């Protein structure tokens, strides 16, 4: 391996021109999105056979442990990549590579301390946590996944350091390795125990996360060492700025506290489901076994599918943060506006078709993936259709939140998400208590919560940055193209199922035709302009293909 493979060209911290900046943003997002897709494929390889093995009951144990882990992960590490990325990108924009690296090292120490504390609370308090969630069988899973908290701070801090240098490759590579090891270890252990104990099988599956992060850490250390020559060159050419540790730690906590609080709210919202749903179902007459199984539909059947489009949200937000921060630091208003529009437009072109496709093909997709649990798969259909809408509302909320944080309004997205969380709590409690809705009420409450926070984020961004959005171009045209695609997918599935009564074949053909129809519709509706296509990797080639097929002018 060569260190140049992991070196981002940061000689001139900002590419010349708005188009170059947008292209860099899309390139970084693409690298992370590809890695995210590969990781999610591994995740599907993990969750689908796991669910087929342990069913909704086993997933109820897994479904308690993972949200709790995500909350402790957010407390210990989730805010650090964003905070470090912002601190590093601010300094590299000015050519101050010395203090950029010092900021990372200081952040790492704080993150490791929080990681050790989080591990201790989660590991030694596993029994009490499991009982609090009315699911004592989740104790072993909680302990197994808590080990990851000892290693995630180092990995998260290193990823944030490279993201701040606008180098997304280390994050991408280590995410893929992390997921691959997680799948191999987690499935192997689950398979070893599922016939004798669902509790042990779920614990083995959650331990896969710990094994994966250890593998990612080893690789990240290798990358960091290979990058030593690059860091030395940057230090030699760095401008000299006097900056104390006290100033850096003050800035770190100024960024870290609101980001961490914001990062905690999402896991808190997931934990709201874990804590409220089973109890509300029990209170409205469902027996304990059925209540656990209904909750298991979320973590076992729906979340793995809904999580795939969120890969693109993560990728775009991570790429936007240093780009928006750099434009804001250098007071390039037009570039800042362009980054926000590009991020939103890119996400809508992805989120809309994912949502529409899952709504029209919910039942065929679930039946194709969960062959051994068809009854439970059918029960999950309305929940998947409802949460498909959340793909769009969550994407808008998070991209606008990243934009606000990029312009220095660190607290506003947190406040707005907190308001959304209140909506989530109230609606989950009320709607899950309605027998006809039961667990589907949690899906409705999630959609409403993300929508609430997203609207508030937009109002704040309009107020403080006066960002101008082309509503028709960003939201309406991609939606029209997606609806056309959805109609094509639905018709294709019905036609093929009449000709070949095979759900799997009909579903796959519907997805293939949907991709083709969407490709045509995107150009015919003007959802993507020639300049916007050019921002994509191989964009010019894509547009030439569209022209040859007489789809584009």
Secondary structure, DSSP 8 states (H G I E B T S, - for coil): --GGGG----SSSS-SSHHHHHHHHHHHHHHHHHHHHHHHHHHHHHHHHHHHHHHHHHHHHHHHHHHHHHHHHIIIIIHHHHHHHHHHHHHHHTT-HHHHHHHHHHHHHHHHHHHHHHHHHHHHTHHHHHHHTT-GGGHHHHHHHHTTHHHHHHHHHHHHHHHHTT--HHHHHHHHHHHHHHHHHHHHHHHHHTTT-HHHHHHHHHHHHHHHHHHHHHHHHHHHHHTHHHHHHHHHH-------HHHHHHHHHHHHHHHHHHHHHHHHHHHHHHHHHHHHHHHTT--HHHHHHHHHHIIIIIHHHHHHHHHHHHHHHHHHHHHHHHHHHTT-HHHHHHHHHHHHHHHHHHHHHHHHHHHHTHHHHHHHH-GGGHHHHHHTHHHHHHHHHHHHHHHHHHHHHHHHHHTT-HHHHHHHHHHHHHHHHHHHHHHHTSTTTTTHHHHHHHHHHHHHHHHHHHHHHHHHH-----HIIIIIHHHHHHHHHHHHHHHHHHHHHHHS--HHHHHHHHHHHHHHHHHHHHHHTTSS-HHHHHHSTTHHHHHHHHHHTTS--
